[in-house]
Amino acid sequence: QVQLVESGGGLVQPGWSLRLSCAFSGFSGFSLNDYAIVWFRQAPGKEREGIKCISNRNSAYTYVDSVKGRFTISRDGARNTVYLQMNNLKPEDTAVYYCAARKYYCSNSGSSYDYWGQGTQVTVSS
């Protein structure tokens, strides 16, 4: 049973940084390196949006312009973990952040992902 568990969210002030983690387990016969991992977020009253994705070959994709230059996605295969480093956080980054996994290739369509974490809350407020 594949499981994804996010952590690292919290309450921070504008301009601060957070690093979210997505720990990946239960992938019998495969490894984290066989999967594309995406980060989505959903703010209250808004639709879920894709943020960044890293493919099985470690190609990174950005799906929302507002995080360019501030957010970075990376993978640690030895720890079976994908990270989302978020710098210079803004109030509009406030949302529940989810990681999701699918085989090999990145996609900005949430319905194409097979596995989801439970989400971690990020609140940016002064």
N, C-alpha and C positions, 0 to 999 in steps of 0.2 A: 504494500500500500504506500504510494508516494505521498509524502507529506511535505508541506512547506510551512515554515514558521517564521514570521517576521518579528523583529525586535528593534529597539533603538529609538522609538518615537518618544515624544515628550513635549513639554511646554518650554519654548525658548523665546528670546527677544529678537526683534528684527535685526538682521546683520549677523546673527550667530550661525553656527554650523551644527549639523547632526549627521550621523552616519547610520543608515538603516541597514539591517542585515536580514537576509532571507536564507535560512538554513534548510537544506534539502536532504531528504532521507527516503528510504524505502524503494529505491529504483532498481529492483531486481534485474540483473543482467545488463544493466546500463549504468552509466555514471552521469554526474552532473554535466560533464563535457559533451554529452549527447543531446543536451537540451538547450533550447533558447529560453532565457528568463527575462521577463518584462516586469516593469513596475508601472502600476496604474495608481491613480488616486481619485478619490471622490469627495468633494466638498459638499456640505449641507445644501440641499436644493439644487445641486448641479449634477450633470451627467458625469459618469466615470470617464476619465481621459487617460490615455496612454502617455507615459512620460519618456522612459528610456528602455531600451532592450539590448541585450547582449546575446548574440547567436552562439551556436555550438562551436563556431570557429573564432569566437571572441571579436566579431565585428559588432560595433556599437552603433545604435540608432537613436536619434532623438525625435520625439513625436510632437513636442510642444515647444514653440519658440521661446516662451518665457523662462525656460530653465537652461537655455544655451549659455555656456560659459559659467554656470553656477553648479550644475549637477553632473556627477560622473558616475558611471556604472562600471563595476569590475567584478571579476570572478576569482575565487580562490578554490581551485579544484581539490587541493589537499584537505581543506576544511569543509568542502561541500557547501560553500556559502557564496552568495552573490551580495554585493554591497551597493548601496546608493549613497554616495557622498553628496551632501547638500550643503552648499556654502551660501553665504549672504542671503539667508532666508528672509522672506517677505511675508506680510500677513496673508497675501493671496495664495501662499503655499499651504495654508491651513487646510487639512483634509485627512481622511483615513487613507493610508498608503497600503497597497496590496502588491504582493509579488505573485506571479503566475508562471507556469511552465508548459512548454509544448516541445515536441521533438524538433531539433535542428534549427529551424528558421524562425526569424522574428516576424511578428505581425502586429499591427495596431488594432486588430479586431479582438476584443475580449472573448467573443464566442469561440474563437479558434484555439483557446488555451484549455488544456485538459485538467490542470491542477492549479488550485488556488490556496493561498494562505488565508488566515483569519483577519489580517489587517492590523496595522498599528497607527495610533493617532498621532498626528503632528499638529501642534498648535503654535502659531507664531503671533505673539502679542506683546505689546509693551505694558 
